[in-house]
Amino acid sequence: MSATARKTAPLPDDIRAMKGGTPIVSLTAYTTPMAQMMDAQCDFVLVGDSVGMVLHGLPSTLGVTMEMMVMHGQAVARGVRSAMMVIDMPFGSYEEGPAQAFRNAAHLMRETGAGAVKLEGGVAMAETIAFLVARGIPVMAHVGLTPQSVNTLGGYTVQGRGAAGAALMADAQAVAQAGAFAVVLEKVPQGLADEITGAVPIPTIGIGASAGCDGQILVVDDMLGLFTAFKAKFVKRYAELGITGEAAIAAYAEDVRARRFPGPEHVFADAAP
Ligand code: KIV
């Protein structure tokens, strides 16, 4: 069923069942108003750890904490009704092992009401994914460019070109085998993304991957033109709200300095009308 026709949020199994059908639509969200704006259009919204860079001005996602994810998850939960909410596990909250991952995933779901968690990693995370799924925690996996590993990957570069493609295919197959209900493919060459989409039984959600993926995700502030520190090649700007916002703020500043604001319609009479 399309997101616009739906009244209640899909479950992870519903997202899984969208494999090969109408492409799955998703965006990141970090606040209530933004979540409300996208709720009717998205199949799922992701409370991404990109919140650290996008809203908090951090240089990478590595500084994002569980507390930040809980706070933004709670805000997004107040804005979604018909989209499923997935929440990112922040760096350091799951890599130690399955028990740590379970504890933190359960905390995120309990505190925010998210329907699933997302974590980064392929073969290395398969055991953890299986552990979580077996204990009632739906997992979305994330392979290819995994920003939490930027320091070992050596930058935000395209992943899986040439001989590295086989390892990336193995990552996607491992997370599917472990029970993930979907997998994000980030910054993966188009041909490889299409091959992975054909090879795994779960939906692939592309970001910098291929229109042939089972769905797409973008960081909402990127596609609205609100995050302007840099623009990745895979971002399509559907609006330039940063430019519009700057112009609005400049107009406000001019009005205040010229005493044009507040106008008569914005102030209160001495006596009640
Ligand atoms: O944190 C995030 O925004 C993400 C998406 C880019 C997939 O993980």
Boltz pocket constraint, residues with backbone or C-beta under 6 A from the ligand:
constraints:
  - pocket:
      binder: B
      contacts: [[A, 28], [A, 46], [A, 47], [A, 48], [A, 49], [A, 50], [A, 51], [A, 88], [A, 142], [A, 184], [A, 207], [A, 217], [A, 218], [A, 219]]
      max_distance: 6.0
